[in-house]
């Protein structure tokens, strides 16, 4: 059975979209074979893996063509958002090199907002003959992008830095260890405690993170106190670590881990962080 081989870092959704285009199949037939297009849900993984079994193990497809390994390494227990986004310069290079375009896996993940290679914000795709976001439930190839109606993704300095860190982590395989939410919480409480932060001085921790991520460590002298406080409150999520409601474990997104990682243990690889966390008790003592 024919199936197009994935390009390096190509999203699984893109492989199916190219398969549909190559075989001239209808949306209805593709949905019958693979199911609806829920970006990042990977409900179609088994069927696609069966088609590519002669050349790709399912684990290889997950490791090299989804964002799951990155998110699992960062112990992201949320359900991240996905959308069709792209880098025009990369698409042009793809067409010159391969004769066709494809979606890279990181483009579809909303935690990545810019192309690190070209230093530009990604574009939120709108498609020819379709309304905004009306492509839900179908697989789409980049050739169908309506460039005139597509718009740049909002990408602040903070978001761009987080985006670049995620891009750097793409080569990571799926973690071989399992770290519980309780171990993850305990590790970061330990790190913050070593840095002198407790429940009593969380405002100082919030301000430190704010200055790091909003201004790269050096806020402008013209920053008013009210604006400083407003930005500091954006980091109130650190209170969750010390809250009684999270004593069984922390469930949060990758961006919070990235911010703490860069500020408090930048010299540790994520594998080292997970190894240290795994040494801690997996559950509260009363369980």
C-alpha positions, 0 to 999 in steps of 0.5 A: 500500500502506498504512503508518502514517507515523512520528511524530517520533522514533518507533522503526521497530519502533513503526511496524511494531507500529502497522501490525500493529495497524491491519491486524489482522495475525498475528505470523506474517504480520508475521514473513513480511513483515518478519522477527523483531523484533531490536530495533535490528538493523533487518533490516526496514528495507528492507521498511519503507522500500519501504512508505514510499518515497512520503513518506520516503527510507530515509536519513531513516528512519535519521536520524530514527527509529533510534539509528544516527546518534548511535552512529556520531557517537560512533564506537560500534563495539560492539553496543548493547543494546535493550529495550522501555522507556517514559515513562508521562507521554509515553505519556499525552501521545501518546494525548491528541495523536494518539489512540494511543501509540508507542515513541520511538526513544531509549526502546528503546536501553539507553543512555537510562535516563530521560526528560529531558523529565519528569525520571523513570526510564524503565519496563522494559515487561512485557506483558499475558499475557506473561512477562518478555522473552517478547515477543522475536520479535514487534512490540508496541504500548505499549497492551499494556503491563502497568503493574502488572508494569513496573518503573523502570529502574535509573538512577544519577546517572552513567547519568542524565547520560549518558542526557541527553547522548544525548538531546541528540544525537538531532537529529544526522544520520548523519556524512558522514565516516569516522573509523577506530578508529586515528584515534579512539584517536589523538585521545583520546591526543592530548587526554589528553597535552595535559592531562598524562596519560600511561601513567605516571599513569593512576590520576590520570586514573581518579580525575579521571573518577571524581570527575567522573561519580560526584560531579559533581567534588566527592566527599564528605569522608566517602568512605572510601579503600577506597570511593574506590579501588573507584569509581576502578577502574570507570574502568580502561578508560582503560588500553585507550587506552595498551595495545599490544593496541589500537594498531591502534585502539579499539573501545568504546561511546558512554559512554566517548566521552561521559565523555572528551568532557565532561571534556576538550573540552566546548566542541567539538561532536562534528562538530568532534571527528570532523573533528580525528580525521579529520586524523590518520593512519588506520592505523599506519605499518607498514600 
